[in-house]
Every structure is written in C-alpha cells, then in structure tokens.
Amino acid sequence: MPTDDARRQAKEAGLDLVEVAPNVRPPVCRILDYGKFKYEQKKKQNKSKNASAVLKEIRVRPKIDKHDLEIKIRKAREFLEEGHKVQVTCLFRGREMAYQHIGLEVMKRVVEALEDISRVEREPRREGRRQTLLLSAVRR
C-alpha cells in the first residue's frame, strides 16, 4: 500500500501515484502521468500483435525436384506454425513462360501439403515472369 509521503510527492509534482505491479510483495508503485502510462501500455500491446503478421517468401521453379520442393514445404510449414504469412513465388525463365501450367501444378502441390495448417488468402496470380500465391496460418 502506498504511503502518505508517496501520495504527497505525487500531488506536489502534479502526477499520479500508479500501482504498476500489484501482484508482487510488496506492491510496486510509481509516480508518473497515468494517461501517458496507459498510452504506452496500449502501444506495446498493439506492437506485439503486428509483429506476428510477418510475410515470409518461399521461391520455387516449375522444374523443381521433388525433394527440393519437400524442403521448401517444410520451411513454409515452420513459418506458418510461427504465425507468419507465406508467399509462394514461382519464377519463370526463358521458354518456361510457355509452360505456366507446370508452375501452377507446383503451387497446387504446396497448397495440398500445407492445407492442414494454412488457408489460401490470395489465389495464384501472374505478375510478369512470376506467379505468386499467399498462404496464411489457420488459428486453432
């Protein structure tokens, strides 16, 4: 419990006496501006929420080997389990542009492998020489 001396000091300074850690013995109190304290607490809380929505990218090619694709899928699964979004990018070079359906099949394999922990947020779309697909983690 705050002492009368602490209350008097806070009043003289034009600030508030705030109990910042009530569950500890003895309780911790500080002399500070309560409005500013609440603002900073809210800012910290919002910052932690936004930090989890990081966008990670996995790059594949139309002619990617089966084992290489499994490694990429494993890494994407790690990102999704951490709560990040995953952008799967399929890059086309040269004559591969004529075989974009192969790149789409690779992306479908990625989606099927990760369907238990993710959902498609944005369907595959072509942007120049690349196709992108956005996956986000499913909250349980």
Order of alpha helices (4+ residues) and beta strands (2+ residues): alpha-beta-beta-alpha-beta-alpha-beta-alpha-beta-beta
